[in-house]
Each structure stands twice: as structure tokens, then as C-alpha cells.
């Protein structure tokens, strides 16, 4: 189980779906095309934040310690 700790707040624990994330992404894309809606793009800053979180989660799992994300 993965816990997220934010300065002084109680830990929040994520619920993981057992679906392939690429499957969800493809479903989203097909839905947008079918409904003739624009596909929303992720901003570079959002991608960087996601990378920081995933690397911190990996390091936390390896060291069994909370990792501060900046």
C-alpha cells in the first residue's frame, strides 16, 4: 500500500486499479474521437510532477522511509 504524507496532514493511501493504464488512455482517446471532442494534453509541469512522485515512491519503497518531494 502506498501512503502519501503532506506536511502535517494524516497520510492518504491510494487505491490502485487493476487495469492497464494504457488501456484507459486508449479508451479516453477513442471516446474523444467518437464524440468529436478535443483530446486534452498534459502540461510539461504536470508530467514533471508525475515523474517526481513516481521516483519518490520508488525510493521510498526501496528505503522504507518517507521521501520529501520538492
C-alpha positions in Angstrom: 0.0 0.0 0.0 1.3 3.4 -0.9 0.9 6.3 1.5 1.2 10.0 0.7 2.3 12.3 3.5 1.8 16.1 3.1 3.3 18.4 5.7 1.5 17.6 9.0 -1.6 16.1 7.4 -2.5 12.5 8.0 -1.3 10.0 5.4 -3.6 9.3 2.5 -3.5 5.9 0.9 -4.1 5.3 -2.8 -6.4 2.8 -4.3 -4.9 1.1 -7.3 -7.0 -0.1 -10.3 -6.1 -3.4 -11.7 -6.4 -2.2 -15.3 -3.5 -1.4 -17.6 -3.1 2.4 -17.7 -2.6 2.4 -21.4 -6.0 0.7 -21.8 -7.6 3.6 -20.0 -5.6 6.1 -22.2 -6.8 4.4 -25.4 -10.4 4.3 -24.2 -10.2 8.1 -23.5 -8.7 8.8 -26.9 -11.4 6.7 -28.7 -14.1 8.4 -26.7 -12.8 11.8 -27.7 -12.7 10.9 -31.3 -16.1 9.3 -31.3 -17.7 12.3 -29.6 -15.7 14.7 -31.8 -14.2 16.4 -28.7 -10.6 17.7 -28.4 -8.1 15.5 -26.7 -6.7 17.2 -23.6 -2.9 17.3 -23.4 -0.9 17.1 -20.3 1.3 20.1 -19.5 5.1 19.6 -19.2 4.9 20.7 -15.5 2.3 18.0 -14.8 4.5 15.4 -16.4 7.5 16.6 -14.3 5.4 16.3 -11.1 4.2 12.8 -12.0 7.8 11.8 -12.6 8.9 13.3 -9.3 6.1 11.4 -7.4 6.9 8.1 -9.1 10.6 8.4 -8.4 10.0 9.3 -4.8 7.6 6.3 -4.4 10.3 4.0 -5.8 12.9 5.4 -3.5 10.5 5.2 -0.5 9.8 1.6 -1.3 13.5 0.8 -1.6 14.5 2.6 1.6 11.2 2.1 3.6 11.3 5.8 4.5 9.1 8.8 3.5 10.6 10.9 0.7 10.0 14.6 0.5 9.0 15.9 -2.9 10.1 19.4 -3.9 
